[in-house]
Amino acid sequence: MTKYTINKIFERSFPANIWKIEIDPVQSLVAVETRDVDSTVASFSVFDFTGKVVKAPCTAEAKEWTLDAIQDGFLILKRIGEHRPIQEGIQIIEIATEQTVFSSYEFILLDVFEDVVHARHRSISSGETILIDIRTGKYAPASDRNFRFASNKIQYPLTYPNKPEFLSNEAIEGPLWLSKCCQHYIWCYHVRNKDNLNLILTLSDLNHKLDRQVIMENMDKLIPQPYFQIDKQLFFMSFNKRDIISYLV
């Protein structure tokens, strides 16, 4: 009989709190934004689904720059205003070569679609917009092309109202989350560990527990959204927001 297990793939630590995590819809890449505690300037790093660093942390030009997306090996950054939510500025960077494909302070990023960035000029509040090709940096009026959102690989667990029989001995605190992987079910929940909490991951079939792992220990509060899932791989952010931990189920 096959033994189904939960296996830890990697754990990556960061020197500052994680502000954003973006997943490449084309390549198996994760982009992370952290911010310096004192200057609040962002740094961006990229690693693959095995935890291997693809791009070492690079620092933004100024604190107004933030990560918007990653697509097919390109980082897409935008500027945000200090006193208003939108400010002009878009950068597209090819990760492999570290070359800036597009950089402008004239355009405001509206959205990122498959292969293109949708933007408008800062002097135009409505009406004509443009599409910027992510790979080349060339742009043209949006009216000349059709565009669609890139495929989304990410799944999030749902809260489940009833505790299954095989979890009857677990003193669960807070929500019980559930997601599915092939023919198996993934259960995630907190249990009390003296004055603190542990985060538990359990793999099951319809009626039986197959494996159980303690993902995080001795937390002082519940994690409101424990993980996101891409195919058979789960990604957790630690309660201190400085680590990303990944498991294969």
Steps between C-alpha positions, in 0.01 A plus 500: 500500500632845409586720794392859447707757683546873545855600407672828571661642184666818625496786747624846403565779750504874432667784696182709512125444498343364182264754346399322180524157340426459129497175297607479136206352301738365231820391673534338844625816668416690818570875534520654846504862611646596837552850640777648709370586846660846513492627140191296390673451161400173334725211399397234250620140480398200291534126563362187338267237647795304640619805694797570270579872470448626145549869576680624809330789679521829309404832651246734342598849385270660756242398759211578261582194286317176579456156346187460291554168319740245359433339163711263287820604673435876499450715812236771466531795739282806548523824693255589776454851633572612854187712526279322247468135400609546137820657368662485159765240433541150351809280476533159333819305577615176337616286792750279315699791352406769756430728204228765529265437209277800572529797736285809502368765738238602246256210537276367775462122526135395481529121488718211384359260242644207307819627328415869547470781755192720465584865572398858434693825470514709815339799325197300386245420771276291272471388142791366296731249669800298385627141521871452575651172378665340803780333302598788269382816676331621181154649539197575285143626550292251696219525247714316246521176697294259702639404839419256776621421850787254539400160637486486879660189651439598862239330718408603854353268765139539605370483856315176574221492762519137618792316654543154338513194725873442450565848648276443802796488740640831376419797728462742210494873572365739241404404143553163336626553143460250219637466147535209260800350324420233239293241693618612843394767745717753680390617845666793676427622853645634824530305825593631843859447616495615862472878474574505128371345179626251244392493136423145382468356151324165454465299178206258466284298267123502550511311830857466627792714603804436281757735652527785751768769526559790738568792264565775756542489876455730799312781327331759720200548268301335223606542137193631314591356155741209550614414145446511129524198272640447151431147374651268766712766670400713799659833596486637856613835635620484861318691773789749523464566123870440432499140375339309214467126553391256232370142518413239238196280562 
